[in-house]
Amino acid sequence: MPKLDPFLLALIATLLLASLLPCRGAAVPVFSTLTVLVIAVMFFLQGARLSRQAMLAGLGHWRLHLAILACTFAVFPLMGLALHALFPHLLSPTLWLGVLFVCALPSTVQSSIAFTSIGRGNVPAAVCAATASNLLGIAITPVLVGLLLSRSGGGISVHAVLDIVLQLLLPFVLGQLLQPWIGGWALRNKRLLGFTDRGSILIVVYTAFSEAVVQGLWHKLPPSMLALVLLIDAVLLAAILLITRYGARLLGFAREDEIAIVFCGSKKTLASGVPMAGVLFPPATVGMVVLPLMIFHQLQLFVCAVMARRYGASEAANEPGAAQPRT
């Protein structure tokens, strides 16, 4: 049975801290400035760590990459819009905004690659696809969010787009430009920088949820609403897993490519999603907006861990020379 992600436990602890001791008064501008800085540093380090060789290694398999990007940036948003159209009053408008935001996000990098490896899938292609998804997502996600909100009565301001460029895209590009000089250092200290990334996300979450708690988040969010968010996230995840698995087979992909499509095309990134939400949405709504994402994050880890082990066991059993069951 998969264990709870330690980072999820840290997120829960951060939510409890923000609920009991929210950021107030003179501390608010301090944490707001700190949030901007840690987001910029995190995307700078992502750019510095991104190996161009790893991204180029699997570029030749264009059909696989197109399938993964289509699932991430087309199928997912269409599913979100369909659910919103069918059940517009099931969730509050802000929670629906959070669900649509989940649908617009890029894939994860680390877990997509890790699960593809465990399942004995096409790892080089997974590295390329997950990296490309994150890189393209910096530009595509704000556009998608704007389109999705326009369909549901909202929109993204020009100021938010400029913030995306200044706080996310510019540091990322700067990190990439400096990658030949600092990339080796970043890769050697990958574990340490991973803690830095997670710490940055926790600061963003604490700041966002503090604002939401001060605005009365827990008075507006009964347990029944949380259960409905879990249900919607579960439906989205189940649907995309079925689409990626059987869609890959219908399109004639090899088994190892199917595994990469399933695990790269079904993921949504928490690491980039929380900072993006902090930039795209007003502070008073960010806490509520990222709730569906945090729930979806744990769901995808739990379900995909089980699937990856089953894929891996199946591949091992089919290898030449594998022990056959006795008759």
N, C-alpha and C positions, 0 to 999 in steps of 0.2 A: 504494500500500500504506500503510495507516494506521501512523503512528509510535507508539512506546511513549509512554504518558502520562508527562510529566515528573514528575508527582506520584507515579506508581508507582515511578519510579526513586528518588525520595526515600524512599519507604516501604521499598524494598529496602535502601537504605543504612542506614536506621534499624534494620531487622532485623539487619543485619550488625553494627552497633554494639552492639545489645543482646546479640547472641550472643557477641561478643568482649569487651565491657566492660559486663556487666550491672550494673544498680543494686544495690548491696549495703549492708548495715550501716546506718550513720547516714544515708546518702543516701535510704534507702527512705521514711521518713516525710516527708522533704522533697518527693520526687517525688510521693508519694501526695497530699499537700496541694496541690501545684501542679496535679496532674491535675484535682482537684475544682474548682479556681479557673478553669482554662482551659476546662473543659466549661461551667461556668456563664456565663463571658464569651461563649463562642461562641454559645450559645443566646440570650443577651441580644441580641447583635448580629444574629442571624437574625430575631428579633422586631422589632428596630429597622429592618431593611432591608425587611421584608415590606410591600409596597405594597397597601393595601386596595383601591385603585382597580383595580390589575392583577388582583387576585383576583376582584373583582366583575364584571370586564369580560366574562368568558365563562360566568357562572353560569347563563345561560338555557338552555344546551345540556345539560339534566339527564341525558338518555339517555347521552351520551358520557361524562360524569363518573361516572355510575353504572357504566358498563362498565369504565372504568379502575380505579375503586376496587374493583370485584369481582375483577378480575384481580390487583390488588396484595394485597388482604387476604383473599381467599377462594380463588381458583384456585391461587395460589402455595402457600399453606399446605397445601392438599389434595394438591398434587403432592409436596410434601416428605414428608407423612405416608405417601403411597402408596409412595414410594421407600424410606422407612425400613421400612415393613411388608414390602416385597418383598425387601429386601437388608439385614436388620438387622445382619449381621456383616461387611458389606463395609468399613465404617469403624469406628473406635473410638467409644465412646459420646460422648466430648467433641467429636469431629469431626462426628458426626451432630447433636449439639446446635448446632454452628456452622452446619450446612446448614439446620436448621429455623429458626435465628435469621435467616438470609438470607431465607427465605421469609416471615417475619413483618414485615420492614422496609418502610417507605414507599418511594415512588419518589424518584429524584433530582429536582433542580430545574433546575440549569444545563444538564446534558447532555440531559435530556428536551426542553427548549425548543430547544436548539441543533440537535439532530438533526431535530426537527419542522420547524424553519425551513429546514435544508438540504434536507430532503425535500419542501419546499413544501406542508406540511400546515397545519392549523388552529392557528396560533401562539397567538392569544388564548385558545383553549380549553386548549391545552397549558400556558400560564402558570397558568391557573386550576386545572387538574387537578393539576399537579405541586405547586403551592403548598398546595392543600387536602390532598393526600396527606401532605405533610410535617407540616402542622399537626395533622391527625387522627392521624398515626402516633405522636406523642408520647404519646397516650392509648391508641391501639389496639394498638401493638406490644407493650407489656408484658403486656396482657391476652392477646393471641395467643400470646406466648411461654409464658405460664403454662398456657394450654390445650394447646399442643403438647407441653410437657414433661409435663403430667399424663397425656397419652396414651402418652408414652414412658417413664413411670416417674419423672419428676422434678417440679419445681415452682418457683414464684417466691415468695420470702418477703415478708412484710409490710414488712420493713425495706427491701427492694429497691424496692418500690412507693413508699414514702415518699421514698427517695432520688431516684426519677424525678421526683416532684412538686417536691422542693426544688432539685435540681440542673439539671433540664431545663425543666419546665413553668413554675415560678415565674419564672426569669430570662426565659424567652420571653414570658410575659404582661407582665412589667415592661417589656421592650423594646417590645412593642406599645403599651402605655400611653404610653410616652414617644416613640413614633414621630412624632407631629405636630411635636415639637420637634427631635428628632435624626435623623429619617428622611432629611431632605435631605442632611445631613452624611454619613450612612452611605452613601447612594447616590452622592454625589460622590466618596467615597473607597472605592468598591466594590473596586477592584483591590487597594488596600493591605489592606483588611479580608479580602480573599480569601487573601492571604498569612498573615494572622493566623489564619484558620480552619485552613489547612493546617498551620501551625506547631503549633496546638493538637492536631490529630489526631496529628501526629508525636510529641508529648510523651506523649499517651495510649498510643500504640503502643509507644514505648520503655519506658514504665513497665510495661505489661502483659507485653511479651515478656521484659523483664528478670526478672520474677517467674517466668515460664514456663521460661526458660533455667535459672534457679537450681533449679527443680523438676525439671530433666532433660528439657526439651521435645525436644531433638534426639536424645536416646537413645530416646524413645518414638515418634518420627516418621520412619520410613525413607522413602527416595525413592518406593518403590512406593505408600505411603499418600498421598503428595502427588499422584501420578499419578491415583489413584482419586478424590481430591477434585476434581481438574480434570475428570475424566470425569463425575462427578455434576453439577458446575456446568454443564458443557456440555450435558448432557441437559436440565437444568432450563431453561436459556436457549433451547435449540432448541424445546422443547415450548411455552414461553410465547410465543415469536415466532410459531409456527404458529397457536396458539390465538387470539392477538390479531389476526393478519392475516386468517385465514379466518373467525373469529368475527365480526369487524366487517363482512365482506362478507355473511355469512348474515343478520345483523341489519339489513342494508340501509343502512348508513352510507355517506355520500359519501366519495369518495377522500381528500379532505383530512382528514376526520375519522378515517378508517382509519389514516392516517399518525400522527396524534396518539395514537390508541389504542395502536398498535404501540410507539411510542417512550416513552410515559408508562407504559403498563401492563407493560412488560417490564423496567424499571429497578429497581435496589435501591441505596439510598443508602449510600455509604461515609462521607460527612461526618457524618451523624447516627448511623450504625450503630456506629462504633467507640466514640463516647462512651456510647451506650446500653449497649453490651456492658460497658464499664467500670463502669457503675452496676448493671446487672442480675446480673452473674455474679461469683463469688469471684475475687480477684486471681490465684490459682494456675491458673485455667482460661481467663482472658480471652484470653491469647496464642493458645491452640489454637482457641478459639471463633471468633476473627476471621479465621483463615486462609482458610476457605471464602469469606468475604465479600471479602477482598482479591483472591482469584483470580477470583471472579465479576465484580468491578468491572472488571478489565482485559479480561475476555472480552466483557462487554457493550459496552465502549467500542470494541473492535476490530470486532466483528461489526456493531454498529449504525452505525458510521461507513461501512462498506461499503454497508449497506442504505440509509442516508440518501442517499448519492450516487446510487444506482440509482433510488430513488424520485424524486429531484430531476431526474435526466436524463430519466426517463420522463414526468414532468409537463411539462418543458420541450419535449419532442418533441411533446406533445399540444396545446400552446398554439396558438391561431389564428395563422396567419402563420409558424409554425415551418417551417424548411426540410425538405422531403420528400426521402427518398432517391431518387437517380436510378434509372431503370429501363433 
